[in-house]
């Protein structure tokens, strides 16, 4: 990492400055002005903070064992001294942290996760990660889970290299920006009814040139990096974001191909319950068959436009079926349902 420093002798006037050069190996090469005393102390100032760090050049006594580089002393002296450092440490550049969700999808994996709707503590992410799941999907549309809780989950998910997906209450700028700026990478956005709504989502969720997402730094969204570091670059931040849009209405399926063709949208999903209500088949015998037809339409459009397909499944058999049909993202049940069913099974077995 290249970094510039300014150097001045304590006895020199403020106008007497010397530049240092940070080379690729991290060694600092300092040119000391002609006529400098061999035992002179020099002071380093970072130009942005003007914070002083003291160093000593001494041919006879080495003052510290933390080697930095060589001092070239001109004016015919012909001798070299070593510069030792007490407090100065070159900060390594933060590498770009991959989004495990997009990484695994790009590797061709079919991912299995679950809804998190009742548990409201970030430690549940590690519990579910240890179960072998690929991701957890947090619902903020139908639960009182707060932004502060999701922000804690987002930071822990990054540290664990575990995928966190969040369904916001809606796809507007306020919720999308706040979740992304809190460190969430993957959004599962409800109630997208037409291509214009999908384009507006891309505008608020992605940086230029794909969108116009508001930016600030440093923060959770760029791992608290400085603007010049790789992890703070807008193209890298754009690549980290994954957007799934939910089609939950008759209007949405009338505009299915137009929505699927919007650049910046990664995956398509559907809300079967809301769609079934609008179709007038909710909890009726024909509901399952009709929803299957809509799922087939969704999958065909996803394939045609190069989008991933997300399907909610309620049994391991259904999960295996959709994996065989080419779905890339499978959401299995909810934490509430699994807890209730598993304890119910245990109680029934105990009482038998």
C-alpha positions in Angstrom: 0.0 0.0 0.0 1.5 3.3 -1.0 1.3 6.1 1.5 3.0 9.5 1.6 4.6 11.1 4.7 6.1 14.5 5.5 9.3 14.8 7.5 10.9 17.8 9.3 13.8 18.3 11.7 12.8 19.7 15.1 15.2 22.6 14.7 14.1 23.4 11.2 11.6 26.1 10.2 8.1 25.0 9.4 8.8 25.6 5.7 11.5 22.9 5.7 9.8 19.6 4.7 11.1 16.4 3.1 8.9 13.8 1.4 9.2 10.1 2.0 8.2 7.4 -0.4 6.5 4.1 0.5 7.5 1.4 -1.9 5.7 -1.8 -2.7 7.6 -3.8 0.0 6.5 -1.4 2.6 10.0 0.0 3.3 10.3 3.7 3.6 13.2 5.5 1.8 14.0 8.9 3.3 16.4 11.4 1.7 18.0 13.5 4.5 19.1 17.0 3.5 22.9 17.7 3.1 24.6 18.9 6.2 22.3 16.9 8.6 23.7 15.8 11.9 24.2 12.1 12.2 22.4 12.0 15.5 19.6 14.3 14.7 16.1 13.4 15.7 13.4 13.9 13.0 9.7 14.2 13.4 7.1 12.6 11.0 3.8 14.2 10.5 0.8 12.5 8.7 -0.4 15.3 6.4 -4.1 14.5 7.1 -3.8 14.5 10.9 -0.6 16.4 11.6 0.1 13.9 14.3 3.8 13.7 15.2 5.9 10.5 15.5 9.5 10.8 16.7 12.4 8.8 15.3 16.2 8.8 16.0 19.0 8.2 13.6 22.1 7.0 15.4 25.0 5.1 14.0 26.1 3.7 17.4 22.9 3.0 19.3 19.9 1.4 17.7 16.9 2.7 19.6 14.2 0.1 18.6 14.1 -3.3 16.9 11.1 -2.4 14.6 13.0 -1.9 11.3 11.4 0.3 8.7 14.0 1.1 6.0 17.2 2.8 5.0 18.3 6.4 5.4 20.5 7.6 2.5 22.7 10.4 3.8 24.0 12.5 0.9 26.7 15.2 0.7 29.6 12.7 0.5 29.1 11.2 3.9 29.2 7.7 2.3 27.5 6.0 5.3 24.1 4.5 5.7 22.0 4.4 8.8 18.9 2.4 9.7 15.7 4.0 10.7 13.7 2.4 13.4 10.1 3.1 14.3 8.4 3.2 17.7 4.7 3.7 16.9 4.2 4.0 13.1 2.5 1.0 11.4 1.6 0.9 7.8 -2.1 -0.1 7.6 -2.7 -2.9 5.1 -5.4 -2.3 2.5 -8.7 -4.1 3.3 -9.3 -6.7 0.6 -12.7 -6.9 -1.0 -14.8 -9.2 1.1 -16.9 -11.5 -1.1 -20.6 -11.9 -0.6 -20.9 -15.7 0.2 -24.4 -15.7 -1.3 -23.4 -14.5 -4.8 -20.1 -16.4 -4.6 -21.9 -19.7 -4.0 -24.5 -19.0 -6.6 -21.9 -18.1 -9.1 -20.2 -21.5 -8.3 -23.4 -23.2 -9.5 -24.6 -24.3 -6.1 -28.2 -24.7 -5.2 -28.6 -22.9 -1.8 -30.9 -24.0 1.0 -32.0 -21.6 3.7 -34.8 -20.8 6.1 -37.0 -17.9 7.2 -36.1 -16.2 10.5 -39.3 -14.7 11.8 -39.4 -15.3 15.6 -35.8 -15.4 16.8 -34.6 -11.8 17.3 -31.0 -12.2 18.4 -27.9 -12.2 16.1 -26.5 -15.3 17.7 -29.2 -17.4 16.0 -27.2 -16.9 12.8 -24.3 -19.0 14.1 -26.7 -21.6 15.4 -28.4 -21.9 12.0 -25.0 -21.8 10.2 -23.8 -24.8 12.3 -26.9 -26.7 11.1 -25.5 -26.6 7.6 -27.9 -24.1 6.0 -26.5 -21.9 3.3 -28.4 -18.7 4.3 -31.0 -17.2 6.7 -33.8 -14.9 5.4 -35.0 -12.3 7.9 -38.5 -11.0 7.5 -39.1 -7.3 8.3 -42.3 -7.1 6.3 -44.5 -9.3 8.6 -42.5 -9.2 11.9 -41.5 -6.5 14.4 -37.8 -7.4 13.9 -36.0 -4.0 14.2 -33.4 -2.4 12.0 -30.9 -2.4 14.9 -31.3 -6.2 15.2 -30.8 -6.7 11.5 -27.7 -4.4 11.6 -26.1 -6.6 14.3 -27.0 -9.7 12.3 -25.4 -8.2 9.2 -22.1 -7.5 10.9 -22.0 -11.0 12.4 -22.9 -12.6 9.1 -20.0 -10.9 7.5 -17.6 -12.1 10.2 -19.0 -15.6 9.9 -18.9 -15.6 6.1 -22.5 -16.7 6.2 -25.3 -15.4 4.0 -28.0 -13.1 5.4 -31.0 -12.2 3.2 -33.4 -9.5 4.4 -37.0 -8.8 3.2 -37.6 -5.1 3.9 -41.1 -3.7 4.5 -41.0 -2.3 1.0 -38.6 -1.5 -1.9 -38.4 2.3 -1.3 -35.3 4.3 -1.0 -35.4 4.7 2.8 -35.6 1.0 3.7 -33.2 -0.1 1.0 -30.6 2.5 1.7 -30.7 1.9 5.5 -30.4 -1.8 5.2 -27.6 -1.7 2.7 -25.7 0.9 4.6 -26.1 -1.3 7.8 -24.1 -4.0 6.0 -26.8 -6.1 4.4 -25.8 -7.5 1.1 -28.9 -9.5 0.0 -32.4 -8.0 -0.4 -35.6 -10.0 -1.0 -37.9 -7.2 -2.1 -41.7 -7.6 -1.9 -44.6 -6.3 -4.0 -42.8 -5.6 -7.3 -45.7 -5.2 -9.8 -44.1 -3.8 -12.9 -40.8 -3.1 -14.6 -40.7 0.6 -13.5 -40.8 -0.5 -9.8 -37.9 -2.9 -10.6 -35.9 -0.1 -12.2 -36.5 2.2 -9.2 -35.3 -0.6 -6.9 -32.0 -0.8 -8.9 -31.7 2.9 -8.8 -31.7 3.1 -5.0 -29.8 -0.2 -4.4 -26.9 0.1 -6.8 -24.2 2.7 -7.3 -23.5 4.4 -10.6 -23.5 3.6 -13.4 -26.3 1.0 -12.7 -28.1 3.2 -10.2 -27.8 6.2 -7.9 -27.5 4.8 -4.4 -26.5 7.4 -1.9 -22.9 6.9 -0.6 -21.0 7.6 2.5 -17.8 6.3 4.1 -16.6 4.6 6.2 -19.4 2.4 7.4 -20.6 -1.2 7.7 -21.4 -1.3 4.0 -17.6 -1.0 3.1 -16.2 -2.6 6.2 -15.2 0.8 7.6 -12.6 1.3 4.9 -11.0 4.5 3.7 -12.2 5.9 0.4 -9.1 4.8 -1.5 -9.1 1.2 -0.4 -10.4 -1.6 -2.7 -13.4 -2.4 -0.4 -14.7 1.1 -0.7 -14.7 1.2 -4.5 -18.2 1.5 -6.0 -17.8 -1.3 -8.6 -16.8 -3.7 -5.8 -19.7 -2.6 -3.6 -22.1 -3.1 -6.6 -20.9 -6.6 -7.1 -21.6 -7.5 -3.4 -25.3 -6.6 -3.6 -27.8 -9.3 -4.6 -31.4 -8.3 -5.4 -34.4 -10.7 -5.6 -37.8 -9.3 -6.5 -41.0 -10.8 -5.4 -44.0 -11.1 -7.9 -47.1 -11.3 -5.8 -50.0 -10.0 -8.0 -51.8 -10.6 -11.2 -50.3 -7.3 -12.5 -46.8 -8.6 -11.7 -47.3 -11.7 -13.8 -48.8 -9.7 -16.6 -45.5 -7.8 -16.6 -43.3 -10.8 -15.9 -40.9 -10.7 -18.8 -40.5 -6.9 -18.6 -39.6 -7.2 -14.9 -37.2 -10.1 -15.6 -35.4 -8.1 -18.3 -34.5 -5.2 -15.9 -30.6 -5.0 -15.6 -29.4 -5.1 -12.0 -32.1 -7.6 -10.8 -30.5 -10.9 -9.9 -33.3 -13.3 -9.0 -37.1 -13.8 -9.3 -39.4 -15.1 -6.6 -43.1 -15.1 -6.0 -45.4 -14.6 -3.1 -47.8 -17.5 -3.5 -50.2 -16.6 -0.6 -50.8 -13.0 -1.8 -51.1 -14.1 -5.4 -53.6 -16.9 -4.4 -55.7 -14.3 -2.5 -55.9 -12.0 -5.5 -56.8 -15.0 -7.7 -59.5 -16.0 -5.3 -58.1 -19.5 -4.7 -56.5 -19.1 -1.3 -56.9 -22.2 0.8 -59.1 -23.8 -1.9 -58.5 -27.3 -3.4 -57.2 -25.9 -6.7 -54.7 -23.5 -5.0 -51.6 -25.8 -5.2 -52.2 -26.7 -8.9 -52.7 -23.1 -10.0 -49.6 -21.9 -8.0 -47.5 -24.6 -9.7 -48.5 -23.1 -13.1 -47.4 -19.7 -12.0 -44.1 -21.1 -10.7 -43.5 -22.7 -14.0 -44.1 -19.4 -15.7 -41.7 -17.7 -13.3 -39.0 -20.3 -14.0 -39.4 -20.0 -17.8 -39.0 -16.2 -17.6 -36.0 -16.4 -15.3 -34.2 -18.8 -17.7 -35.1 -16.6 -20.7 -33.6 -13.5 -19.1 -30.6 -15.0 -17.2 -32.1 -14.6 -13.7 -31.9 -17.0 -10.7 -35.0 -18.6 -9.4 -36.0 -18.6 -5.7 -38.7 -21.0 -4.5 -40.2 -21.4 -1.0 -40.5 -25.1 -0.1 -42.3 -26.9 2.7 -40.7 -30.3 2.7 -37.4 -31.9 1.9 -39.0 -33.8 -0.9 -40.2 -30.6 -2.5 -36.7 -29.1 -2.0 -35.1 -32.0 -3.9 -37.7 -31.7 -6.6 -37.0 -28.0 -7.3 -33.3 -28.6 -7.1 -33.7 -31.1 -9.9 -35.7 -28.6 -11.9 -33.0 -26.1 -11.7 -34.0 -23.7 -9.0 -30.9 -22.0 -7.5 -32.4 -20.7 -4.2 -34.6 -22.7 -1.9 -36.2 -21.3 1.3 -37.3 -24.1 3.6 -40.1 -23.4 6.1 -39.7 -20.9 8.9 -38.0 -21.0 12.3 -41.4 -20.7 14.0 -42.8 -23.7 12.1 -39.7 -25.9 12.6 -39.5 -25.2 16.3 -43.2 -26.0 16.8 -43.2 -29.2 14.7 -40.0 -30.6 16.1 -41.1 -30.1 19.7 -44.6 -31.4 18.9 -43.0 -34.6 17.5 -40.8 -34.9 20.7 -43.8 -34.5 23.0 -45.9 -37.0 21.0 -43.1 -39.5 21.1 -42.6 -39.0 24.8 -46.3 -39.4 25.5 -46.8 -42.5 23.3 
